[in-house]
Amino acid sequence: MCNLYSMTKNQDAIRRLFSFDVDSTGNLPAMPGIFPDYPAPILRNKADTTELTLARWGMPSSQFAQMQAAKKRAAKLEEKGKQVDFKELLRMEPDSGTTNIRNLESKHWKRWLGVESRCLVPFTSFSEFNKAEGGDIWFAFGEARPLAFFAGIWTNWTSVRKVKEGETTNDIFAFLTTEPNAEVGAIHPKAMPVILTRPEELNAWMNAPAEEAMQIQRPLPDGALQIVARGKKKDEASLP
């Protein structure tokens, strides 16, 4: 599961690979370490435009997962002799989100597979954790960390992300995963992000009918990536 990546290129670098009409990011800083529930840039379809904007990393967890978490919380409160309004408890159950999406046949995810909910997530490197190999293992297309994109989905959602924040409404996103190629599989055998590099792939993900767009959920060819750093929570070598 990829829960850490970097994005250290600017708006012009993004525009050279995929043009956009609106930039809502302001002064986009280099981000050598992007963690779950933190804001990060995405390119999304919005009305008749393509927008570069910031969104929080983590789509809504499934209703089942939230229900189970709320039931556990309710049981603990009841053990202490407290009365529970379960409907309200469920509404306020914290959910920092699901960062990686694999099963596109799930009813939970199908609602966001239309063109209006798809996005591109720019990145320069990503990490898979393997304690035996040194901790966070960073992959990129080379030491120069050229820009590429994850295939993602986004939505606007009202929920409790963090208890201290209470209920908030946010633009949020996550990206697809698939089986790993050889180099990622040697570190993390379960999955790797769905990565798009060719213009036709980018256009298909953002504009094609769902059935056609879903065909991009596949690993990169073996040998496409290399390990560029080990054991660090930020890929600071990618900074310009």
N, C-alpha and C positions, 0 to 999 in steps of 0.2 A: 504493500500500500504506500503510495507516494503522499506523504504529509509535509513535504518541505521542498521548495524550489526557489529559484532566483530569476529575476527579470531586471537586467541592468542596462538595457538599450533605451533610447529615447523615442519620442513620437515619430520623428522622421524615419528612423529605422523601421518602425512598425508600418508606416505608410508605404514604404518602398516595397513591402511584401504584400500588403493588403490595404487598399485605399479606404478611407473613411471620410464622412461628410462633417461630422461633429466631434469635437474634442472637449470632453467635460472633465478632464483630469487635472487641468491647471498646470502647475510646474511639476511634472511627473519626476519624482526622484528615482535614483537607482535603488533597487530592492534586492540585496544579496541574500536575504533570507526571508521567505514568505511562509508564514505558518497558518494553520487552520484558524478560521474566524477573523483573520486579518484582512484589510482591504488590499486589493490587487487590481491591475488593469485588465479589462476584457473588451473585446470588440463584439458588439451585438447589433442585431437588426432591431430597429425601433421605428415604427410607422414606416415612412418611405425613405429612411436614411440608415446609414451605418454609423454607429457612435462608438467612440473610444471613451470608456468611463471606468470608474472604480466600483468594485462590489466586494462584499465579504465572502470569504472562501468557506463554503459549506452549505449545500442544499438541505431542505427539510428532511429530517429522518422520517422513517415510515410511521404511519399511525400506530401500527402494532408495537414498534419499539417504544414510542412515547407512552402508549397504554401500559406496557410492562413496567416502564420506569415509574410511572405515576402510581401503579398498584403497589410497588415496593415502598414508595414513599408513604402512601396511605397506611400500609401495614405497620410501618415503624411509628407513625403518629398515633395510630389506634392502640398500639402496645403501651404507649405512654398515657393512655386514657384520654386522648384528645379527639374531639369530634372532627369529622372530615366531610367537606363539601367536595366530592370527587370530581364533579364536572369542572369546578373552579380550579381544583388541584391539577387536573389534566391540562387545562388552558394555560396555566402558569408553569408547567413542567419545563425546566431549562433544556434547550436543544442547541448546541453549538454547531450542529450540522453534519452532513455526510459529505466528505471531500471527494471520494472516488466512486464512480458508478460503473458497474459491470453488467448487470442483468437488465437489458433494455426491454425484455418481455414483461418485466414487472409492471403491474397496474400503477404502482406508485410513480414510476418514471415515465410511463407512456404519455402522460398528460403534457410533458414538457419536451416532446420530440419534434414538435412543429417548428417551422422556420422562425416564427416569432420568438421562440424560446432558446434557439441555438446561439452559441457564442464561440469565439476563438480566444484562447487564453495564451498570450505571449509569454515566452520563457527563454532563458539562456542556459540554464542547467537545472537538473532535478536530482533529488537525493532518494536513495532507498537505504533503509537501516539494516545493518548486519553487524551485530556485536563482535562476532568472531573475526570479521574482516576489518575492524577498526571503527565501527560506529556508523556515522552517516557517510555513505559512498555516493559521490557526485558524478553524474553522467552528463555529457554534452556531445555536440557534434565535432568537437576539437578544442584545443587549448584556447582558441580565440573566442569560444562560446558564441557562435553565430545564433541569431534569433530563429526561433521556430514557434509552433503553436500546438497547444493541446486542443482537442475537440471537446467543447464544453456545452453546458446548458445553464440557463439563468432564469430567475424569476424575482418578483417583488413579493415579500412575505412578511407577515406580522407574527411575531412569536417572542418568547423570552430566550435570548441568546445567552445572556449572563444574568445571574440573580441580581447583581448590583445595578444592572441597567434597567431591570423590569421589562415590560412589554415594549418592543420597538418594531418599526417597519423598516426593512432594508432591501436593497438589491443584493442578491446572493447568487453564487455560482458553484459549480463543481465540474470536474472533467471525467471523461470516459476512461476506462481501463480495459485491457485485453491480456491475453497470455503474453509472457515476456519473450523477447528474442534472446539470443545466446548470451550476450554480455550482461544484460540485466538479470536474466534467469540464474546466472552463476551467483548473484548476490541476493536476489529476491525471486524465488522460483514461482511465486503465485501470480504475479501480475506486473504490468508496466502501463504507463499512461498511453493513450492513443495520441500519437504525434503526427502532425500534418506538416509537410514541407513543400509540396508541389502546388502551384497555382490552381490546378484543376481539382485537387483535394480540398483546398480552402474554399473554393467556389461551390463545390458540391455540398460541403458541410453547411455552408451558410444559406444556400439557395435551392438545393435539389429536394424533390419529394422525399418523405421520410424513408420509404423503403430503399431508395437509392442511396440516401445519405448514410444509412446504417451500415452500408458495406465498408465504410472506412474504419470500422472497429476491428483493427487487425494490428499485429506488431510490426515494428520496423524490420527491415531485412537484417540478418545477422551481420555484424561488423559495422553497422551504421553509427554506433555510439562508442565513446571511449570514457574510461574513468579519468576524471580531471582533478579530483581532490578526495581526501579521506579524513574522517574524524572531526569535521567542523560543522557547526550549526549554520554558518553563513559561508557562501562561496564568494569570499571577498576578492579572490583572484580574478573574478569576472568584472570587477569594477573598472569603468573606463579611466 
